[in-house]
């Protein structure tokens, strides 16, 4: 039982960190003036400068994606630090499920609702890449293994 507990804990940490890494993959493609701009999740959450039609454009920040990113960081940190203190093992799945549900809402909604494309002129389309849904699935898997670690440990 102790070995199974350690395996669930390690897989939970790996999935938490993997979910965090997925925020640095392509999240959305914006079509504007016949040109496409692809942004990673971190660019959407924190804002960034993007090359568009020969000049740099400051993209707006998406508060929803930033919030989900922060929750994912907290969940991964709580999971990783749960070996030091037993209290954090309850926080990891709690924050993980909130992050997973919120990311699933983002993934299943229309992209223009969560991707702010304001500085780009005449936007004709905003679509998510598959990595948004993969991130939500990884967060749910993280939560499942965190709960398993919690239940087996008790």
Buried (B, 14 or more C-beta within 10 A) or exposed (E): EEEEBBBBBEBBBBBBBBBBEBBEBBBBBBBBEEEEBEBBBBBBBBBBEBEBEEEEBEBBBBEBBBBBBEBBBBBBBBBBBBEEEEEBBEBBBBBBBBBBBBBBBBBEEEBBEBBBBEBBEEBEEBBBBEBBBBBBBBBBBBBBBBBBBBEBBE
